[in-house]
């Protein structure tokens, strides 16, 4: 028998942490010592069918007793989501019109790039998610073992960058991701693989040895675009995950969303940029909120957004100032706002 003093414990792997995520608003608020009645927590269960999901590793970075915590605000379902607002819809950036074929998970919006909606799964359900109403059941690229997407890419040799999105593509097993990249390896025109993911931030254990080995083995250029909105989202575990991806040869960028009550101040945005730099990540985009149904309470006026970015230019070096943009359906690129 091994003496208790000699026992070695290991943190649960990412799959176990995923299974143990909090899905009940009452449990989340009890964990933080907060009263649901005072916060306007959604009485509809869940709003628009979009349930709460948040890993405990992310909850641990929230302030106990802090009703206005910027991380809590991103994930807590509120009654505000149930209000119908003019101009806010189910497909705010025209994803459905950009599908290569009806029911397909491949989107083609911009020259030279194709985006695979790899899965509808994500470790955290951000309340402002622009794809919270996307028909994932019939529209993910992994559903048919990637075959239709690979066939489309063969027919379009001008596409040299493949983007994995979702949901969150890193919610797929590494084996599933390797299946895709083996298929892409036979297409010499694909020079860059870009991965849009929130998991290394909310569930840093996902960047495990198996995932790192897969990234290291890729022959193409690798760009990982993480998603963090506030400096408080970072801790030592997140920093370590970023380092593992950099050591695997990945360029790391961040895209955030400008959110009322979360990061709508020069101080919050500057702190985020500085914290990203400490973690080896370059600020990339600051998105104006996509007008998705259920998220209007996060909206920040364009005039204020522009003033905030102008203020960032006064206090940060240029390489730490993200580009303020909006995605507009049918446009040839993201539209700069500043």
C-alpha positions as CSV (number, residue, x, y, z in Angstrom):
1,X,0.0,0.0,0.0
2,X,1.3,3.4,-0.9
3,X,1.5,5.8,2.1
4,X,-0.8,8.8,1.7
5,X,2.2,11.1,1.9
6,X,3.6,9.5,-1.2
7,X,0.5,9.5,-3.4
8,X,0.8,11.6,-6.5
9,X,-2.4,13.3,-7.7
10,X,-2.9,14.6,-11.2
11,X,-5.4,17.2,-12.3
12,X,-8.3,15.7,-14.3
13,X,-7.8,15.6,-18.0
14,X,-9.7,17.9,-20.3
15,X,-12.5,15.4,-21.0
16,X,-13.2,14.9,-17.4
17,X,-13.2,18.7,-16.8
18,X,-15.6,19.0,-19.7
19,X,-18.0,16.5,-18.2
20,X,-17.8,18.3,-14.8
21,X,-18.6,21.8,-16.2
22,X,-21.4,23.7,-14.5
23,X,-24.7,23.7,-16.4
24,X,-27.1,24.9,-13.7
25,X,-27.2,28.7,-13.1
26,X,-28.2,28.1,-9.5
27,X,-25.1,26.0,-8.9
28,X,-22.9,28.6,-10.5
29,X,-24.3,31.4,-8.4
30,X,-24.1,29.3,-5.2
31,X,-20.4,28.6,-6.1
32,X,-19.9,32.4,-6.2
33,X,-22.0,33.3,-3.2
34,X,-24.5,35.3,-5.3
35,X,-28.3,35.7,-5.3
36,X,-30.1,34.9,-8.5
37,X,-33.0,37.2,-7.8
38,X,-30.8,40.3,-7.7
39,X,-29.0,39.5,-10.9
40,X,-32.0,39.1,-13.3
41,X,-31.1,35.5,-14.0
42,X,-33.2,34.1,-16.9
43,X,-36.5,32.6,-15.8
44,X,-36.9,30.9,-19.1
45,X,-34.9,27.6,-19.1
46,X,-32.8,28.0,-21.1
47,X,-33.2,31.2,-23.1
48,X,-33.6,30.3,-26.8
49,X,-32.6,26.7,-26.0
50,X,-29.0,27.9,-25.3
51,X,-28.1,26.3,-22.0
52,X,-25.4,27.5,-19.5
53,X,-22.1,25.7,-19.8
54,X,-18.9,26.8,-18.1
55,X,-15.8,24.8,-17.0
56,X,-14.9,25.0,-13.3
57,X,-11.4,26.2,-14.3
58,X,-13.0,29.3,-15.7
59,X,-15.3,29.8,-12.7
60,X,-12.3,29.7,-10.5
61,X,-11.1,33.0,-12.1
62,X,-14.4,34.8,-11.2
63,X,-14.6,37.0,-8.1
64,X,-16.6,35.5,-5.3
65,X,-19.6,37.8,-4.4
66,X,-18.9,40.0,-7.4
67,X,-22.2,40.4,-9.3
68,X,-20.5,42.5,-12.0
69,X,-17.6,40.1,-12.6
70,X,-16.6,40.4,-16.2
71,X,-16.2,36.6,-16.7
72,X,-19.5,35.9,-15.0
73,X,-21.3,38.4,-17.2
74,X,-20.1,36.6,-20.3
75,X,-21.7,33.2,-19.4
76,X,-24.7,33.9,-17.1
77,X,-28.1,33.6,-18.8
78,X,-30.2,36.7,-18.1
79,X,-33.8,37.6,-18.7
80,X,-32.5,40.3,-21.1
81,X,-31.8,37.5,-23.6
82,X,-35.5,36.8,-23.9
83,X,-36.4,40.3,-25.2
84,X,-37.0,40.7,-28.9
85,X,-34.9,43.5,-30.4
86,X,-35.3,45.0,-33.8
87,X,-32.2,44.2,-36.0
88,X,-31.1,41.2,-34.0
89,X,-31.6,37.9,-35.7
90,X,-30.7,34.2,-35.9
91,X,-28.0,34.5,-38.6
92,X,-26.4,37.8,-38.0
93,X,-23.3,37.5,-40.3
94,X,-24.8,35.5,-43.2
95,X,-23.3,32.1,-42.4
96,X,-26.2,30.2,-44.0
97,X,-25.9,32.1,-47.3
98,X,-22.1,31.4,-47.4
99,X,-22.4,27.6,-47.2
100,X,-20.8,25.8,-50.1
101,X,-24.0,23.7,-50.3
102,X,-27.2,23.5,-48.3
103,X,-26.6,21.6,-45.1
104,X,-22.8,21.8,-45.6
105,X,-20.4,22.8,-42.9
106,X,-18.0,24.7,-45.2
107,X,-18.4,28.4,-45.5
108,X,-16.7,30.5,-48.3
109,X,-16.9,34.2,-47.6
110,X,-13.5,35.6,-48.4
111,X,-11.0,35.2,-51.2
112,X,-8.4,32.4,-50.7
113,X,-10.0,31.2,-47.4
114,X,-12.5,28.6,-46.5
115,X,-14.0,28.0,-43.1
116,X,-15.1,24.6,-41.7
117,X,-17.7,24.7,-39.0
118,X,-16.1,21.6,-37.5
119,X,-18.6,21.0,-34.6
120,X,-21.3,22.6,-32.6
121,X,-19.8,21.7,-29.3
122,X,-18.0,24.2,-27.1
123,X,-16.7,24.0,-23.5
124,X,-18.3,27.3,-22.7
125,X,-21.5,28.9,-23.9
126,X,-20.8,32.6,-24.3
127,X,-24.1,34.5,-24.2
128,X,-23.1,36.8,-27.1
129,X,-22.2,33.9,-29.4
130,X,-23.0,34.8,-33.0
131,X,-23.6,31.2,-33.8
132,X,-25.9,30.4,-30.9
133,X,-28.7,29.7,-33.3
134,X,-26.7,27.9,-36.1
135,X,-28.2,24.6,-37.3
136,X,-25.3,22.5,-36.1
137,X,-27.3,19.2,-36.3
138,X,-27.3,19.4,-40.1
139,X,-24.4,21.8,-40.8
140,X,-21.0,20.7,-39.5
141,X,-18.1,19.6,-41.6
142,X,-17.1,16.7,-39.4
143,X,-20.6,15.1,-39.7
144,X,-19.7,13.4,-43.0
145,X,-16.1,12.6,-42.1
146,X,-15.0,15.8,-43.9
147,X,-15.6,14.2,-47.3
148,X,-17.8,16.9,-48.9
149,X,-15.5,19.7,-47.6
150,X,-12.4,17.9,-49.0
151,X,-14.1,17.4,-52.3
152,X,-15.0,21.1,-52.5
153,X,-11.4,22.2,-51.6
154,X,-10.1,20.0,-54.4
155,X,-12.4,21.9,-56.8
156,X,-11.1,25.2,-55.6
157,X,-7.3,25.3,-55.8
158,X,-7.3,29.1,-55.1
159,X,-8.1,28.4,-51.5
160,X,-4.8,28.2,-49.7
161,X,-6.0,28.7,-46.1
162,X,-8.4,26.5,-44.2
163,X,-10.0,27.8,-41.0
164,X,-11.4,25.5,-38.3
165,X,-14.2,27.0,-36.4
166,X,-17.4,25.9,-34.6
167,X,-18.6,25.7,-31.9
168,X,-15.0,25.0,-31.0
169,X,-12.9,22.8,-33.2
170,X,-10.7,21.7,-30.2
171,X,-13.7,20.1,-28.7
172,X,-13.1,17.4,-31.2
173,X,-10.8,14.6,-30.3
174,X,-7.2,15.0,-31.5
175,X,-7.7,11.8,-33.5
176,X,-10.6,13.5,-35.4
177,X,-8.5,16.6,-36.1
178,X,-5.6,14.4,-37.4
179,X,-8.1,12.7,-39.7
180,X,-8.8,16.1,-41.3
181,X,-5.2,17.2,-41.6
182,X,-4.2,13.9,-43.2
183,X,-6.8,14.6,-45.9
184,X,-5.5,18.2,-46.3
185,X,-1.9,17.0,-46.6
186,X,-2.7,15.7,-50.1
187,X,-3.6,19.2,-51.2
188,X,-0.4,21.2,-51.8
189,X,-2.4,24.5,-52.3
190,X,-3.3,24.5,-48.6
191,X,-0.5,26.5,-47.0
192,X,-2.1,27.6,-43.7
193,X,-4.3,26.0,-41.1
194,X,-6.0,28.5,-38.9
195,X,-7.8,27.4,-35.7
196,X,-10.3,29.6,-34.0
197,X,-10.7,28.4,-30.4
198,X,-11.7,29.4,-26.9
199,X,-10.7,26.2,-25.2
200,X,-7.0,27.1,-24.4
201,X,-8.5,30.0,-22.4
202,X,-11.5,28.4,-20.7
203,X,-10.1,24.8,-20.5
204,X,-6.3,25.0,-20.8
205,X,-5.9,21.3,-20.1
206,X,-7.1,20.7,-23.6
207,X,-3.6,21.7,-24.9
208,X,-2.3,18.3,-23.8
209,X,0.7,16.3,-25.1
210,X,-1.4,14.6,-27.8
211,X,-2.6,17.9,-29.2
212,X,0.8,19.4,-29.1
213,X,2.3,16.4,-30.9
214,X,-0.4,16.8,-33.6
215,X,0.4,20.5,-34.0
216,X,4.1,19.8,-34.2
217,X,3.6,17.3,-36.9
218,X,1.7,19.6,-39.3
219,X,3.7,20.7,-42.3
220,X,1.7,23.8,-43.1
221,X,1.8,27.2,-41.3
222,X,-0.2,27.1,-38.1
223,X,-2.2,30.1,-36.8
224,X,-4.2,29.7,-33.6
225,X,-6.7,32.5,-32.9
226,X,-7.8,32.4,-29.3
227,X,-10.7,34.3,-27.9
228,X,-10.3,36.3,-24.7
229,X,-12.2,39.4,-23.7
230,X,-10.7,40.4,-20.4
231,X,-7.4,40.2,-18.7
232,X,-8.9,38.2,-15.8
233,X,-9.4,35.3,-18.1
234,X,-5.6,34.5,-17.9
235,X,-3.8,32.6,-15.2
236,X,-0.7,30.4,-14.9
237,X,-2.4,27.4,-16.5
238,X,-3.6,29.5,-19.5
239,X,-0.1,30.9,-19.9
240,X,1.4,27.4,-19.9
241,X,-1.1,26.3,-22.6
242,X,-0.1,29.3,-24.8
243,X,3.6,28.4,-24.3
244,X,2.9,24.8,-25.4
245,X,1.3,26.0,-28.6
246,X,4.0,28.4,-29.3
247,X,6.6,25.7,-28.8
248,X,4.7,23.6,-31.3
249,X,5.3,26.3,-33.9
250,X,1.9,28.1,-33.8
251,X,1.5,31.8,-34.3
252,X,-0.9,33.0,-31.6
253,X,-3.4,35.8,-32.1
254,X,-6.4,37.0,-30.1
255,X,-9.8,38.2,-31.2
256,X,-12.2,39.7,-28.7
257,X,-15.7,41.2,-28.7
258,X,-16.5,44.6,-27.4
259,X,-19.1,43.9,-24.7
260,X,-21.0,46.3,-22.5
261,X,-20.3,45.6,-18.8
262,X,-17.3,43.4,-19.7
263,X,-14.5,45.4,-21.4
264,X,-16.1,48.7,-22.6
265,X,-13.4,50.9,-21.1
266,X,-9.9,52.0,-22.2
267,X,-8.5,50.5,-18.9
268,X,-10.0,47.1,-19.5
269,X,-9.0,46.9,-23.1
270,X,-5.4,48.1,-22.4
271,X,-5.1,45.6,-19.5
272,X,-6.2,42.8,-21.9
273,X,-3.7,43.7,-24.5
274,X,-0.9,43.9,-22.0
275,X,-1.9,40.5,-20.5
276,X,-2.0,39.0,-23.9
277,X,1.5,40.1,-24.5
278,X,2.6,38.5,-21.3
279,X,1.1,35.2,-22.5
280,X,2.8,35.5,-26.0
281,X,-0.4,36.4,-27.9
282,X,-0.8,39.4,-30.2
283,X,-4.1,41.3,-30.2
284,X,-5.8,40.9,-33.6
285,X,-9.4,41.9,-33.8
286,X,-11.8,43.7,-31.5
287,X,-15.2,42.9,-33.0
288,X,-18.3,45.0,-32.7
289,X,-21.0,42.8,-31.4
290,X,-22.7,40.7,-34.0
291,X,-26.5,41.4,-33.9
292,X,-27.6,37.9,-32.8
293,X,-30.9,37.4,-31.1
294,X,-30.4,37.3,-27.3
295,X,-27.3,39.5,-27.1
296,X,-28.5,43.1,-27.5
297,X,-27.8,43.9,-23.9
298,X,-24.0,43.6,-24.7
299,X,-24.1,46.2,-27.5
300,X,-21.7,49.1,-27.4
301,X,-22.4,52.2,-29.5
302,X,-20.0,52.6,-32.5
303,X,-19.1,56.1,-31.5
304,X,-18.0,54.9,-28.1
305,X,-16.1,51.9,-29.6
306,X,-14.2,54.3,-31.8
307,X,-13.3,56.6,-28.9
308,X,-12.1,53.5,-26.9
309,X,-9.7,52.4,-29.7
310,X,-8.5,56.0,-30.2
311,X,-7.7,56.0,-26.5
312,X,-5.8,52.7,-26.7
313,X,-3.6,54.3,-29.4
314,X,-2.6,56.9,-26.8
315,X,-1.5,54.4,-24.1
316,X,-0.3,51.4,-26.0
317,X,2.3,50.7,-28.7
318,X,0.7,50.1,-32.1
319,X,1.2,46.4,-32.1
320,X,-1.0,46.0,-29.0
321,X,-3.9,47.9,-30.5
322,X,-6.5,45.5,-32.0
323,X,-8.3,46.4,-35.2
324,X,-11.9,47.4,-34.5
325,X,-14.0,45.7,-37.1
326,X,-17.6,44.5,-37.9
327,X,-18.5,41.6,-40.0
328,X,-21.2,42.5,-42.5
329,X,-23.0,39.9,-44.6
330,X,-21.7,39.8,-48.2
331,X,-18.7,42.1,-47.6
332,X,-15.4,41.0,-49.1
333,X,-13.6,41.4,-45.8
334,X,-14.2,42.5,-42.2
335,X,-15.2,46.2,-42.2
336,X,-12.9,48.5,-40.2
337,X,-14.7,50.9,-37.9
338,X,-11.7,52.9,-36.8
